[in-house]
Amino acid sequence: MNNLNNASVCIVGAGSVGVLAGYHLDLAGADVTYLVRPHRQEQLSRPQVLYSYDDHSLKTYSGYNLITDPAKLAGTSFDFVIITLDGASLRAEAGQKVVDEIGRAFRDTSTAVILSSVGIDLRSWFLEQSGLADTQVTHGGLAHLAYEAKSVTMPVHPGVKPDLLEKADYAYRHLSPFGFSVDLSAPQVAHDFAALYDRSRVSQCSVISVEDYKAPVAAFPPLVAWELLGWPAVVDIDPTDETWRLGAEAMREFQRLSIFGPTGLTASEQTNAEGVLGFFRQMEENALPLDLAAFNSYHHGSKVNSQDHEILREALSLGEAEGVEIPALRALIARLPNE
């Protein structure tokens, strides 16, 4: 895109991912519009209050527009559409209707799509469902932690200001200078979006390879093992615990699936229970004073739990189709509660 000063962005979904992405794009000077379900309109009709774990201050976010009917996308013009629905919701009936409307509205246009939903090869499904061009759609997602503050009470670590957190609608914590990440599935889209996001001056967008963007999906088996252990603090997890080791071994099997390519094969040779635990321990330390275990218990344990479990089942089906032996992943899935 040539003119960043007049950029327009439509964000599908106004949960924590959508609100925090919109807030930083607003700081970048973009005109932000949300497509939300009607029941979300009341909350979003007032300014949103955000608590930053980065500097322990409150931010106020307002000035965005709202759409509640996907059919009203027809006739609109946006530089970017960011889809923040989780993978399970996107593929549900209501999500598919939204995708259909996005396709009708922006097929054969210059509108670019950032697909923030997570799944196994979800982009291929989205392209087929929407009919959009391959050059229009890239993967991208929030690279910092964000949650709806009024939906969960987090443990208070030193530095947190509970009186301010109590006033917040959403709270967030950067783990690095990068608050958003996009891959090179559609290179021009990725670079244009990163240039826009970086104008916020308080958060940056990283542009990474398709292989590097896919890599974190392989960490879902250890996340599910963590869930089965009851979400203890990472520092309290025993690397010799049988459930944890099962999750790490399932991660190795994940990485060896064809979708992860040579990069995944190489990574699988280094994957073991101790190393995976070390990665999460470092992440837990970087997240402080936001409690990572409590955050994941809320986010992965409830909010996107169906998505996480579905990703494991999709990987199992893919492995079986490829004739790959994946006994650890199969055993991990067998421990999940019936849904």
C-alpha positions in Angstrom: 0.0 0.0 0.0 1.3 3.5 -0.8 -0.3 5.7 1.8 0.0 4.6 5.4 -1.6 7.8 6.6 -5.0 6.8 5.5 -4.9 3.1 6.2 -8.2 1.4 7.0 -8.5 -1.9 8.9 -11.4 -4.2 9.6 -10.9 -6.6 12.5 -13.2 -9.6 12.7 -13.8 -10.3 16.4 -13.2 -8.0 19.4 -11.8 -10.4 22.0 -8.5 -9.7 23.5 -6.5 -10.4 20.3 -8.8 -8.1 18.3 -8.9 -5.3 20.8 -5.1 -5.2 21.4 -4.3 -5.4 17.7 -6.8 -2.6 17.1 -5.3 -0.5 19.9 -1.8 -0.6 18.4 -3.1 0.0 14.9 -5.0 3.0 16.2 -1.7 4.3 17.6 -0.3 3.7 14.1 -2.9 6.1 12.7 -5.2 3.5 11.1 -8.9 3.8 10.9 -10.2 0.7 12.7 -13.6 -1.0 12.2 -14.7 -4.1 14.1 -17.1 -6.8 12.8 -18.6 -8.2 16.0 -21.6 -10.2 17.1 -24.6 -8.0 18.2 -24.2 -8.9 21.9 -20.7 -7.4 21.9 -21.9 -4.0 20.7 -22.9 -2.7 24.1 -19.5 -3.2 25.7 -17.7 -1.8 22.7 -19.9 1.3 22.5 -17.8 2.8 25.3 -14.0 3.4 25.4 -12.0 0.3 26.3 -9.6 0.5 29.3 -6.4 -1.5 28.9 -3.9 -2.4 31.7 -0.3 -2.7 30.5 1.9 -5.1 32.5 4.8 -3.5 30.6 4.6 -0.2 32.4 1.7 -0.8 34.9 -0.4 2.0 33.5 -3.9 2.3 32.0 -4.5 3.0 28.4 -7.8 4.2 26.9 -8.8 3.0 23.5 -11.7 4.6 21.6 -12.6 6.0 18.2 -13.2 2.8 16.3 -16.2 1.8 14.3 -18.6 -1.1 14.7 -20.4 -3.5 12.2 -22.6 -6.3 13.5 -23.8 -7.8 10.2 -21.2 -9.5 8.0 -23.3 -8.8 4.9 -22.6 -5.1 5.4 -19.0 -5.7 4.4 -20.3 -5.6 0.8 -19.5 -2.3 -0.7 -16.9 -1.4 1.9 -13.2 -0.7 1.2 -10.4 -1.7 3.6 -6.7 -2.0 3.2 -6.5 -4.9 5.6 -8.9 -7.4 7.2 -7.6 -9.2 10.3 -9.5 -12.3 11.3 -9.0 -13.0 15.0 -11.5 -15.9 15.5 -10.0 -19.0 17.0 -9.6 -21.9 14.6 -12.6 -23.8 15.9 -14.9 -20.8 15.7 -13.8 -19.9 12.2 -14.7 -23.4 10.9 -18.1 -23.4 12.8 -21.2 -22.5 10.9 -21.2 -18.9 11.9 -17.5 -18.5 11.2 -17.9 -20.0 7.7 -20.7 -17.5 7.0 -18.3 -14.7 7.9 -15.6 -16.1 5.6 -18.2 -16.4 2.8 -19.1 -12.7 3.2 -15.4 -11.7 3.3 -14.9 -13.5 0.0 -17.9 -11.9 -1.6 -16.8 -8.4 -0.4 -13.1 -8.5 -1.2 -12.6 -11.0 -4.0 -10.8 -9.3 -6.9 -9.9 -6.3 -4.8 -6.7 -5.0 -3.3 -7.9 -5.8 0.3 -5.3 -7.9 2.1 -6.2 -10.4 4.8 -4.2 -11.3 7.9 -5.4 -14.7 9.1 -4.8 -14.8 12.8 -6.8 -18.0 13.4 -4.7 -21.1 14.4 -5.0 -24.6 12.9 -3.4 -27.2 10.7 -3.0 -25.7 7.2 -5.9 -23.4 8.0 -4.8 -20.9 5.2 -5.5 -23.5 2.5 -9.0 -24.0 3.9 -9.6 -20.3 4.1 -8.5 -19.6 0.5 -10.8 -22.3 -0.8 -13.7 -21.2 1.4 -13.4 -17.5 0.6 -12.2 -17.6 -3.0 -9.6 -14.9 -2.3 -6.4 -14.9 -4.2 -3.3 -16.5 -2.7 -1.5 -13.1 -2.9 -4.2 -11.5 -0.7 -3.8 -13.7 2.4 -1.0 -14.2 4.9 -0.8 -15.6 8.4 -0.4 -13.2 11.3 -1.1 -13.0 15.0 -0.6 -11.3 18.3 2.9 -11.9 19.6 2.2 -10.7 23.1 -0.1 -12.0 25.9 -3.5 -10.5 26.2 -6.7 -11.4 28.1 -10.1 -10.1 29.1 -9.4 -8.7 32.6 -13.0 -8.9 33.8 -13.3 -12.6 32.9 -10.5 -13.9 35.1 -8.6 -13.0 38.3 -4.9 -13.3 37.9 -2.4 -13.8 40.7 -0.8 -10.5 41.7 3.0 -10.6 41.4 5.3 -7.7 42.6 4.9 -4.7 40.4 1.3 -5.2 39.5 -1.1 -2.4 40.5 -4.3 -4.2 41.5 -6.4 -1.0 41.8 -5.6 -0.2 38.1 -6.0 -3.8 36.9 -9.5 -3.8 38.5 -10.6 -1.0 36.2 -9.4 -2.6 33.0 -11.4 -4.4 30.4 -8.3 -6.0 28.9 -4.7 -6.5 30.0 -1.6 -7.3 28.1 2.1 -8.1 28.4 4.8 -7.9 25.7 7.4 -10.6 25.9 9.7 -8.8 23.5 9.6 -5.6 21.4 7.4 -7.5 18.9 3.7 -7.4 19.6 2.6 -8.8 16.3 4.0 -11.3 13.8 3.2 -12.0 10.1 4.6 -14.7 7.8 5.6 -14.5 4.1 2.8 -16.6 2.7 1.9 -13.3 0.8 5.1 -11.3 1.0 3.7 -7.9 -0.1 0.8 -8.2 2.4 3.3 -9.0 5.2 5.6 -6.1 4.5 2.8 -3.6 4.0 1.1 -4.6 7.3 4.4 -4.6 9.2 5.1 -1.1 7.9 1.8 0.1 9.2 1.9 -1.7 12.6 5.4 -0.3 13.3 4.1 3.2 13.1 2.6 2.6 16.6 6.1 3.3 17.9 5.4 1.3 21.1 5.2 -2.2 19.5 6.7 -3.8 16.4 5.6 -6.4 13.8 8.1 -9.1 12.9 8.1 -10.6 9.4 9.2 -14.2 9.4 9.3 -17.3 7.1 6.3 -19.5 6.7 8.3 -22.3 8.4 9.1 -20.2 11.4 5.5 -19.1 11.8 4.2 -22.7 11.7 6.8 -23.9 14.3 4.9 -22.8 17.5 1.9 -25.0 16.4 4.1 -27.9 17.3 4.1 -26.7 20.9 0.4 -27.6 21.3 1.1 -31.1 22.6 3.1 -29.9 25.6 0.4 -27.3 26.2 -2.2 -30.0 26.4 0.1 -32.0 28.7 0.4 -28.9 30.9 -3.4 -28.8 30.9 -3.7 -32.5 32.0 -1.3 -31.7 34.8 -3.7 -29.0 36.1 -1.7 -25.9 35.0 0.9 -25.7 37.7 3.7 -23.1 37.6 6.2 -24.3 35.0 9.0 -24.2 37.6 7.0 -26.8 39.6 6.8 -29.3 36.6 9.0 -32.3 36.9 10.6 -33.0 33.5 10.5 -36.8 34.3 6.8 -36.7 34.8 5.2 -39.3 32.5 2.5 -36.9 31.2 5.0 -34.2 30.5 7.3 -36.6 28.7 4.4 -37.8 26.6 3.6 -34.2 25.6 7.3 -33.6 24.6 7.4 -36.9 22.6 4.1 -36.0 20.9 5.7 -32.6 20.0 8.6 -34.5 18.3 6.0 -36.5 16.3 4.2 -33.3 15.4 7.4 -31.7 14.1 8.1 -34.6 11.8 4.8 -34.1 9.9 5.1 -32.9 6.3 3.6 -29.5 7.0 6.6 -28.5 9.1 9.1 -29.5 6.3 12.8 -29.8 6.7 12.8 -27.2 9.5 10.5 -29.4 11.6 12.6 -32.5 11.0 15.7 -30.7 12.2 13.9 -29.3 15.2 12.6 -32.7 16.2 16.1 -34.0 16.6 16.6 -31.5 19.4 13.2 -31.9 21.1 13.1 -33.6 24.5 11.2 -33.2 27.8 13.9 -31.2 29.5 14.5 -28.8 26.6 10.7 -28.1 26.1 10.4 -27.5 29.8 13.3 -25.1 29.7 11.6 -23.1 26.9 8.4 -22.7 28.9 10.4 -21.8 32.0 12.1 -19.0 30.1 8.7 -17.9 28.8 7.3 -17.9 32.3 10.1 -15.7 33.5 9.7 -13.3 30.6 6.0 -13.0 31.2 6.3 -11.8 34.8 4.6 -10.1 36.4 1.8 -11.6 34.4 1.4 -15.2 35.6 1.9 -17.5 32.7 0.3 -20.6 34.2 -2.8 -18.7 35.2 -2.9 -17.0 31.8 -2.7 -20.3 30.0 -5.2 -21.9 32.3 -7.7 -19.2 31.2 -6.7 -18.9 27.6 -5.8 -22.5 26.6 -7.7 -24.2 29.3 -11.0 -22.6 28.5 -11.2 -19.9 25.9 -9.5 -21.7 23.0 -9.6 -25.2 24.5 -11.6 -26.7 21.7 -9.3 -25.2 19.1 -6.2 -26.7 20.9 -7.7 -30.2 21.1 -8.9 -30.0 17.5 -5.3 -29.2 16.3 -4.1 -32.4 17.9 -6.8 -34.4 16.3 -6.0 -32.8 12.9 -2.4 -33.7 13.3 -3.3 -37.3 14.2 -5.4 -37.6 11.0 -2.6 -36.0 8.9 0.0 -38.4 10.4 -2.2 -41.4 9.7 -2.7 -40.3 6.1 1.1 -39.9 5.7 1.7 -43.4 7.3 3.7 -41.8 10.1 4.0 -43.6 13.4 2.6 -41.2 16.1 1.9 -43.3 19.2 2.6 -40.5 21.7 0.2 -38.1 20.1 -2.5 -40.9 19.9 -1.9 -41.6 23.7 -2.1 -37.9 24.6 -5.4 -37.5 22.7 -6.8 -40.6 24.5 -6.3 -38.8 27.8 -8.5 -35.8 26.8 -12.0 -35.6 28.2 -14.8 -36.5 25.9 -16.1 -33.2 24.3 
